[in-house]
Amino acid sequence: MTKNGASWGKKERRLTENEKAQGDKGDQWDHVAFASKEKLVVSMVPGKRTEENTKELIEDFSSRVNDGQPPCLMTADDYGPYSKYILETYGEELRPEPTGRPGRPKKPYKVAPPDLLFASVHKKRQKSRVVEVDIHLGFGTEKALEEALKNSVVSNSVNVAFIERYNGTDRHFNARKARETYEFSKNVDDHVHQSWLSVSYYNFCWDHRSLRIKNESGTYRHRSPAMAANITDHIWSMEELVTYQLRAS
């Protein structure tokens, strides 16, 4: 999980104090949950970098993956609210036993289940260059983390490289997210619509090179992230994507 930055309306440094208070202009983020094995964008919440949007992302991710059970390993950057809402979403409620003493009883609270494994990546920078990377184990044990990395088919270390690579690809698709340009979005709705179009194109239409499977004949079966996740059986055309009829949930 991580965030992909952009701007709405105007650049953050150009905002007045009133515009900062309104919160509808300036720096914005796509909060993204990404399945590294399938290279699939599972959830995306565009908006300000807030706890509310972080909570929405994790709750949406939970509703789509493993029937609400935590995946074998979750990683993220060092944004603090991730730990808070991962525990709130996946934690088990513990009700303290009555003490028999006078006073208000203790409120129920969440504890991490044994299978919850989460680690965050903190990058230290000097002059915009990464000079050190620290790993913080938020939930789970060192032994469980070591075992998860040993069994991983995508990486043997805790990192956010896969989703950062997706962020770079997304910027390639969506000029509104290009840095240091005048192509930033002037309208919030248009920005959100374009972000969702880019995510949908990436998931269903993108022939992802690392997902190709070599056949016995020596040729390759080309796959999109949605194919790798068994959501579809072919790479969609852009025409198919924009004309697909959605059904109301």
Contacts in CASP RR format, 6 or more apart in sequence:
PFRMAT RR
TARGET T0000
AUTHOR 0000-0000-0000
METHOD contacts of the structure
MODEL  1
MTKNGASWGKKERRLTENEKAQGDKGDQWDHVAFASKEKLVVSMVPGKRT
EENTKELIEDFSSRVNDGQPPCLMTADDYGPYSKYILETYGEELRPEPTG
RPGRPKKPYKVAPPDLLFASVHKKRQKSRVVEVDIHLGFGTEKALEEALK
NSVVSNSVNVAFIERYNGTDRHFNARKARETYEFSKNVDDHVHQSWLSVS
YYNFCWDHRSLRIKNESGTYRHRSPAMAANITDHIWSMEELVTYQLRAS
1 31 0 8 1.000
1 32 0 8 1.000
1 33 0 8 1.000
1 34 0 8 1.000
1 57 0 8 1.000
1 58 0 8 1.000
1 61 0 8 1.000
1 74 0 8 1.000
1 75 0 8 1.000
1 76 0 8 1.000
1 77 0 8 1.000
1 82 0 8 1.000
1 163 0 8 1.000
2 32 0 8 1.000
2 34 0 8 1.000
2 76 0 8 1.000
2 77 0 8 1.000
2 160 0 8 1.000
2 163 0 8 1.000
2 164 0 8 1.000
2 167 0 8 1.000
3 29 0 8 1.000
3 30 0 8 1.000
3 31 0 8 1.000
3 32 0 8 1.000
3 49 0 8 1.000
3 77 0 8 1.000
3 79 0 8 1.000
4 29 0 8 1.000
4 30 0 8 1.000
4 32 0 8 1.000
4 167 0 8 1.000
4 168 0 8 1.000
4 170 0 8 1.000
4 171 0 8 1.000
4 177 0 8 1.000
5 27 0 8 1.000
5 28 0 8 1.000
5 29 0 8 1.000
5 30 0 8 1.000
5 177 0 8 1.000
6 27 0 8 1.000
6 28 0 8 1.000
6 29 0 8 1.000
6 30 0 8 1.000
6 176 0 8 1.000
6 177 0 8 1.000
6 184 0 8 1.000
6 185 0 8 1.000
6 191 0 8 1.000
7 25 0 8 1.000
7 26 0 8 1.000
7 27 0 8 1.000
7 28 0 8 1.000
7 184 0 8 1.000
7 185 0 8 1.000
8 24 0 8 1.000
8 25 0 8 1.000
8 26 0 8 1.000
8 28 0 8 1.000
8 184 0 8 1.000
8 185 0 8 1.000
8 186 0 8 1.000
8 187 0 8 1.000
8 188 0 8 1.000
8 191 0 8 1.000
9 25 0 8 1.000
9 26 0 8 1.000
9 184 0 8 1.000
9 185 0 8 1.000
9 186 0 8 1.000
9 187 0 8 1.000
9 188 0 8 1.000
10 19 0 8 1.000
10 25 0 8 1.000
10 26 0 8 1.000
10 184 0 8 1.000
11 26 0 8 1.000
11 184 0 8 1.000
12 26 0 8 1.000
12 27 0 8 1.000
14 26 0 8 1.000
15 25 0 8 1.000
15 26 0 8 1.000
19 25 0 8 1.000
19 26 0 8 1.000
23 48 0 8 1.000
24 188 0 8 1.000
27 48 0 8 1.000
27 49 0 8 1.000
28 46 0 8 1.000
28 47 0 8 1.000
28 48 0 8 1.000
28 191 0 8 1.000
29 46 0 8 1.000
29 47 0 8 1.000
29 48 0 8 1.000
29 49 0 8 1.000
29 53 0 8 1.000
30 44 0 8 1.000
30 45 0 8 1.000
30 46 0 8 1.000
30 47 0 8 1.000
30 170 0 8 1.000
30 177 0 8 1.000
30 195 0 8 1.000
31 44 0 8 1.000
31 45 0 8 1.000
31 46 0 8 1.000
31 47 0 8 1.000
31 49 0 8 1.000
31 53 0 8 1.000
31 54 0 8 1.000
31 56 0 8 1.000
31 57 0 8 1.000
32 41 0 8 1.000
32 43 0 8 1.000
32 44 0 8 1.000
32 57 0 8 1.000
32 163 0 8 1.000
32 166 0 8 1.000
32 167 0 8 1.000
33 41 0 8 1.000
33 42 0 8 1.000
33 43 0 8 1.000
33 44 0 8 1.000
33 57 0 8 1.000
33 58 0 8 1.000
33 60 0 8 1.000
33 61 0 8 1.000
34 40 0 8 1.000
34 41 0 8 1.000
34 42 0 8 1.000
34 162 0 8 1.000
34 163 0 8 1.000
34 166 0 8 1.000
35 42 0 8 1.000
35 65 0 8 1.000
35 225 0 8 1.000
35 229 0 8 1.000
36 154 0 8 1.000
36 155 0 8 1.000
36 162 0 8 1.000
36 163 0 8 1.000
37 153 0 8 1.000
37 154 0 8 1.000
37 228 0 8 1.000
38 211 0 8 1.000
38 225 0 8 1.000
38 228 0 8 1.000
38 229 0 8 1.000
39 162 0 8 1.000
39 166 0 8 1.000
39 208 0 8 1.000
39 210 0 8 1.000
39 211 0 8 1.000
39 225 0 8 1.000
39 228 0 8 1.000
40 203 0 8 1.000
40 225 0 8 1.000
40 226 0 8 1.000
40 228 0 8 1.000
40 229 0 8 1.000
40 231 0 8 1.000
41 166 0 8 1.000
41 199 0 8 1.000
41 202 0 8 1.000
41 203 0 8 1.000
41 225 0 8 1.000
42 61 0 8 1.000
42 64 0 8 1.000
42 65 0 8 1.000
43 57 0 8 1.000
43 60 0 8 1.000
43 61 0 8 1.000
43 64 0 8 1.000
44 57 0 8 1.000
44 195 0 8 1.000
44 196 0 8 1.000
44 199 0 8 1.000
45 53 0 8 1.000
45 56 0 8 1.000
45 57 0 8 1.000
45 60 0 8 1.000
46 191 0 8 1.000
46 192 0 8 1.000
46 195 0 8 1.000
47 53 0 8 1.000
49 79 0 8 1.000
51 81 0 8 1.000
51 84 0 8 1.000
51 85 0 8 1.000
54 79 0 8 1.000
54 81 0 8 1.000
54 82 0 8 1.000
54 85 0 8 1.000
55 81 0 8 1.000
55 85 0 8 1.000
55 88 0 8 1.000
55 89 0 8 1.000
58 82 0 8 1.000
58 85 0 8 1.000
58 86 0 8 1.000
58 88 0 8 1.000
58 89 0 8 1.000
59 85 0 8 1.000
59 89 0 8 1.000
62 68 0 8 1.000
62 89 0 8 1.000
62 90 0 8 1.000
65 71 0 8 1.000
68 90 0 8 1.000
69 90 0 8 1.000
69 115 0 8 1.000
70 86 0 8 1.000
70 90 0 8 1.000
70 113 0 8 1.000
70 115 0 8 1.000
70 116 0 8 1.000
70 117 0 8 1.000
72 117 0 8 1.000
72 148 0 8 1.000
72 151 0 8 1.000
73 117 0 8 1.000
73 118 0 8 1.000
73 119 0 8 1.000
73 145 0 8 1.000
73 148 0 8 1.000
73 149 0 8 1.000
73 152 0 8 1.000
74 86 0 8 1.000
74 117 0 8 1.000
74 118 0 8 1.000
74 119 0 8 1.000
75 118 0 8 1.000
75 119 0 8 1.000
75 120 0 8 1.000
75 121 0 8 1.000
75 158 0 8 1.000
75 159 0 8 1.000
75 160 0 8 1.000
76 82 0 8 1.000
76 118 0 8 1.000
76 120 0 8 1.000
76 121 0 8 1.000
76 160 0 8 1.000
77 120 0 8 1.000
77 121 0 8 1.000
77 122 0 8 1.000
77 123 0 8 1.000
77 160 0 8 1.000
78 120 0 8 1.000
78 121 0 8 1.000
78 122 0 8 1.000
78 123 0 8 1.000
78 136 0 8 1.000
80 120 0 8 1.000
82 118 0 8 1.000
82 120 0 8 1.000
83 118 0 8 1.000
83 120 0 8 1.000
83 138 0 8 1.000
83 139 0 8 1.000
86 116 0 8 1.000
86 118 0 8 1.000
86 139 0 8 1.000
87 110 0 8 1.000
87 112 0 8 1.000
87 116 0 8 1.000
87 139 0 8 1.000
88 110 0 8 1.000
90 112 0 8 1.000
90 113 0 8 1.000
90 116 0 8 1.000
91 110 0 8 1.000
91 111 0 8 1.000
91 112 0 8 1.000
91 113 0 8 1.000
91 116 0 8 1.000
92 110 0 8 1.000
92 111 0 8 1.000
92 112 0 8 1.000
92 113 0 8 1.000
93 108 0 8 1.000
93 109 0 8 1.000
93 110 0 8 1.000
94 108 0 8 1.000
94 109 0 8 1.000
94 110 0 8 1.000
94 111 0 8 1.000
95 108 0 8 1.000
96 105 0 8 1.000
96 106 0 8 1.000
96 108 0 8 1.000
96 109 0 8 1.000
98 105 0 8 1.000
99 105 0 8 1.000
112 139 0 8 1.000
112 140 0 8 1.000
114 140 0 8 1.000
116 139 0 8 1.000
116 140 0 8 1.000
117 139 0 8 1.000
117 140 0 8 1.000
117 144 0 8 1.000
117 145 0 8 1.000
117 148 0 8 1.000
118 137 0 8 1.000
118 138 0 8 1.000
118 139 0 8 1.000
118 140 0 8 1.000
119 135 0 8 1.000
119 136 0 8 1.000
119 137 0 8 1.000
119 138 0 8 1.000
119 145 0 8 1.000
119 158 0 8 1.000
120 135 0 8 1.000
120 136 0 8 1.000
120 138 0 8 1.000
121 133 0 8 1.000
121 134 0 8 1.000
121 135 0 8 1.000
121 136 0 8 1.000
121 158 0 8 1.000
121 159 0 8 1.000
121 160 0 8 1.000
122 133 0 8 1.000
122 134 0 8 1.000
122 135 0 8 1.000
122 136 0 8 1.000
123 130 0 8 1.000
123 132 0 8 1.000
123 133 0 8 1.000
123 134 0 8 1.000
124 130 0 8 1.000
124 131 0 8 1.000
124 132 0 8 1.000
124 133 0 8 1.000
124 134 0 8 1.000
125 131 0 8 1.000
135 158 0 8 1.000
137 145 0 8 1.000
145 158 0 8 1.000
149 155 0 8 1.000
149 156 0 8 1.000
149 157 0 8 1.000
149 158 0 8 1.000
150 156 0 8 1.000
154 162 0 8 1.000
155 161 0 8 1.000
155 162 0 8 1.000
166 202 0 8 1.000
169 202 0 8 1.000
169 206 0 8 1.000
170 177 0 8 1.000
170 198 0 8 1.000
170 199 0 8 1.000
170 202 0 8 1.000
171 177 0 8 1.000
171 178 0 8 1.000
171 179 0 8 1.000
173 198 0 8 1.000
173 201 0 8 1.000
173 202 0 8 1.000
174 194 0 8 1.000
174 195 0 8 1.000
174 198 0 8 1.000
175 181 0 8 1.000
175 183 0 8 1.000
176 183 0 8 1.000
176 184 0 8 1.000
176 185 0 8 1.000
176 191 0 8 1.000
176 194 0 8 1.000
176 195 0 8 1.000
185 191 0 8 1.000
185 194 0 8 1.000
200 241 0 8 1.000
201 238 0 8 1.000
201 241 0 8 1.000
202 225 0 8 1.000
203 224 0 8 1.000
203 225 0 8 1.000
203 226 0 8 1.000
203 231 0 8 1.000
204 224 0 8 1.000
204 225 0 8 1.000
204 226 0 8 1.000
204 231 0 8 1.000
204 232 0 8 1.000
204 235 0 8 1.000
204 236 0 8 1.000
204 241 0 8 1.000
205 224 0 8 1.000
205 235 0 8 1.000
205 236 0 8 1.000
205 237 0 8 1.000
205 238 0 8 1.000
205 241 0 8 1.000
206 224 0 8 1.000
206 225 0 8 1.000
206 235 0 8 1.000
207 222 0 8 1.000
207 223 0 8 1.000
207 224 0 8 1.000
207 235 0 8 1.000
208 223 0 8 1.000
208 224 0 8 1.000
208 225 0 8 1.000
208 228 0 8 1.000
211 223 0 8 1.000
211 224 0 8 1.000
211 225 0 8 1.000
211 227 0 8 1.000
211 228 0 8 1.000
212 220 0 8 1.000
212 221 0 8 1.000
212 222 0 8 1.000
212 223 0 8 1.000
213 220 0 8 1.000
213 221 0 8 1.000
213 223 0 8 1.000
214 220 0 8 1.000
214 221 0 8 1.000
215 221 0 8 1.000
222 235 0 8 1.000
223 235 0 8 1.000
224 232 0 8 1.000
224 235 0 8 1.000
224 236 0 8 1.000
226 232 0 8 1.000
226 236 0 8 1.000
227 233 0 8 1.000
227 234 0 8 1.000
227 235 0 8 1.000
236 244 0 8 1.000
END
